[in-house]
Amino acid sequence: MDKPNTSVKVKEDHAVLSVFLNIRVANIQDFYASCKDLGAEFISEPKEFGGEFRCYMKDPDGYLIEVGQSKFKFKIQH
């Protein structure tokens, strides 16, 4: 697991769900710096993992948020 001191497991009571949010950004370094300046709590800095860069933060309620940036450039067509 690439999230320090964090593990993901299925709860024994299957009626209770554990969730985390996964978002993608165009520039993870800018996102990380901006959020840090605003006081966001990160549990890891942006690191390279395979085809992307990612880091992890917690929202004010303690929920895990994965932030990622693809190494590949995609052209958005409208």
C-alpha positions as protocol buffer text, in pm:
chain_id: "A"
residue {
  index: 1
  type: MET
  ca { x: 0 y: 0 z: 0 }
}
residue {
  index: 2
  type: ASP
  ca { x: 141 y: 339 z: -94 }
}
residue {
  index: 3
  type: LYS
  ca { x: -49 y: 538 z: 171 }
}
residue {
  index: 4
  type: PRO
  ca { x: 161 y: 572 z: 489 }
}
residue {
  index: 5
  type: ASN
  ca { x: -3 y: 430 z: 801 }
}
residue {
  index: 6
  type: THR
  ca { x: -330 y: 366 z: 617 }
}
residue {
  index: 7
  type: SER
  ca { x: -489 y: 36 z: 526 }
}
residue {
  index: 8
  type: VAL
  ca { x: -801 y: -52 z: 330 }
}
residue {
  index: 9
  type: LYS
  ca { x: -1013 y: -347 z: 439 }
}
residue {
  index: 10
  type: VAL
  ca { x: -1367 y: -472 z: 402 }
}
residue {
  index: 11
  type: LYS
  ca { x: -1572 y: -434 z: 717 }
}
residue {
  index: 12
  type: GLU
  ca { x: -1724 y: -749 z: 857 }
}
residue {
  index: 13
  type: ASP
  ca { x: -2065 y: -583 z: 855 }
}
residue {
  index: 14
  type: HIS
  ca { x: -2126 y: -557 z: 480 }
}
residue {
  index: 15
  type: ALA
  ca { x: -2404 y: -303 z: 539 }
}
residue {
  index: 16
  type: VAL
  ca { x: -2134 y: -53 z: 648 }
}
residue {
  index: 17
  type: LEU
  ca { x: -1926 y: 93 z: 367 }
}
residue {
  index: 18
  type: SER
  ca { x: -1583 y: 251 z: 377 }
}
residue {
  index: 19
  type: VAL
  ca { x: -1518 y: 499 z: 100 }
}
residue {
  index: 20
  type: PHE
  ca { x: -1258 y: 737 z: -32 }
}
residue {
  index: 21
  type: LEU
  ca { x: -1269 y: 998 z: -305 }
}
residue {
  index: 22
  type: ASN
  ca { x: -1040 y: 976 z: -605 }
}
residue {
  index: 23
  type: ILE
  ca { x: -987 y: 1291 z: -812 }
}
residue {
  index: 24
  type: ARG
  ca { x: -764 y: 1373 z: -1109 }
}
residue {
  index: 25
  type: VAL
  ca { x: -591 y: 1705 z: -1161 }
}
residue {
  index: 26
  type: ALA
  ca { x: -394 y: 1856 z: -1451 }
}
residue {
  index: 27
  type: ASN
  ca { x: -96 y: 1958 z: -1234 }
}
residue {
  index: 28
  type: ILE
  ca { x: -54 y: 1772 z: -906 }
}
residue {
  index: 29
  type: GLN
  ca { x: 238 y: 1986 z: -785 }
}
residue {
  index: 30
  type: ASP
  ca { x: 33 y: 2306 z: -821 }
}
residue {
  index: 31
  type: PHE
  ca { x: -270 y: 2142 z: -658 }
}
residue {
  index: 32
  type: TYR
  ca { x: -59 y: 2013 z: -369 }
}
residue {
  index: 33
  type: ALA
  ca { x: 107 y: 2352 z: -307 }
}
residue {
  index: 34
  type: SER
  ca { x: -222 y: 2544 z: -327 }
}
residue {
  index: 35
  type: CYS
  ca { x: -402 y: 2309 z: -89 }
}
residue {
  index: 36
  type: LYS
  ca { x: -110 y: 2306 z: 157 }
}
residue {
  index: 37
  type: ASP
  ca { x: -116 y: 2688 z: 157 }
}
residue {
  index: 38
  type: LEU
  ca { x: -485 y: 2671 z: 248 }
}
residue {
  index: 39
  type: GLY
  ca { x: -414 y: 2434 z: 539 }
}
residue {
  index: 40
  type: ALA
  ca { x: -508 y: 2098 z: 386 }
}
residue {
  index: 41
  type: GLU
  ca { x: -383 y: 1786 z: 567 }
}
residue {
  index: 42
  type: PHE
  ca { x: -182 y: 1560 z: 337 }
}
residue {
  index: 43
  type: ILE
  ca { x: -64 y: 1215 z: 447 }
}
residue {
  index: 44
  type: SER
  ca { x: 179 y: 1186 z: 155 }
}
residue {
  index: 45
  type: GLU
  ca { x: 355 y: 1411 z: -92 }
}
residue {
  index: 46
  type: PRO
  ca { x: 307 y: 1362 z: -467 }
}
residue {
  index: 47
  type: LYS
  ca { x: 499 y: 1053 z: -580 }
}
residue {
  index: 48
  type: GLU
  ca { x: 532 y: 862 z: -905 }
}
residue {
  index: 49
  type: PHE
  ca { x: 344 y: 531 z: -932 }
}
residue {
  index: 50
  type: GLY
  ca { x: 344 y: 362 z: -1271 }
}
residue {
  index: 51
  type: GLY
  ca { x: 161 y: 579 z: -1521 }
}
residue {
  index: 52
  type: GLU
  ca { x: 68 y: 854 z: -1278 }
}
residue {
  index: 53
  type: PHE
  ca { x: 167 y: 1079 z: -992 }
}
residue {
  index: 54
  type: ARG
  ca { x: -47 y: 1067 z: -679 }
}
residue {
  index: 55
  type: CYS
  ca { x: -74 y: 1184 z: -321 }
}
residue {
  index: 56
  type: TYR
  ca { x: -324 y: 1143 z: -40 }
}
residue {
  index: 57
  type: MET
  ca { x: -499 y: 1393 z: 179 }
}
residue {
  index: 58
  type: LYS
  ca { x: -780 y: 1392 z: 435 }
}
residue {
  index: 59
  type: ASP
  ca { x: -1091 y: 1604 z: 428 }
}
residue {
  index: 60
  type: PRO
  ca { x: -1204 y: 1791 z: 743 }
}
residue {
  index: 61
  type: ASP
  ca { x: -1401 y: 1482 z: 856 }
}
residue {
  index: 62
  type: GLY
  ca { x: -1098 y: 1254 z: 812 }
}
residue {
  index: 63
  type: TYR
  ca { x: -1206 y: 1083 z: 489 }
}
residue {
  index: 64
  type: LEU
  ca { x: -927 y: 982 z: 254 }
}
residue {
  index: 65
  type: ILE
  ca { x: -889 y: 1164 z: -79 }
}
residue {
  index: 66
  type: GLU
  ca { x: -659 y: 1028 z: -349 }
}
residue {
  index: 67
  type: VAL
  ca { x: -530 y: 1295 z: -588 }
}
residue {
  index: 68
  type: GLY
  ca { x: -375 y: 1182 z: -915 }
}
residue {
  index: 69
  type: GLN
  ca { x: -223 y: 1318 z: -1233 }
}
residue {
  index: 70
  type: SER
  ca { x: -171 y: 1100 z: -1537 }
}
residue {
  index: 71
  type: LYS
  ca { x: 171 y: 1104 z: -1702 }
}
residue {
  index: 72
  type: PHE
  ca { x: -7 y: 1087 z: -2036 }
}
residue {
  index: 73
  type: LYS
  ca { x: -149 y: 1392 z: -2208 }
}
residue {
  index: 74
  type: PHE
  ca { x: -511 y: 1370 z: -2316 }
}
residue {
  index: 75
  type: LYS
  ca { x: -681 y: 1609 z: -2554 }
}
residue {
  index: 76
  type: ILE
  ca { x: -1032 y: 1697 z: -2445 }
}
residue {
  index: 77
  type: GLN
  ca { x: -1269 y: 1738 z: -2737 }
}
residue {
  index: 78
  type: HIS
  ca { x: -1589 y: 1938 z: -2705 }
}
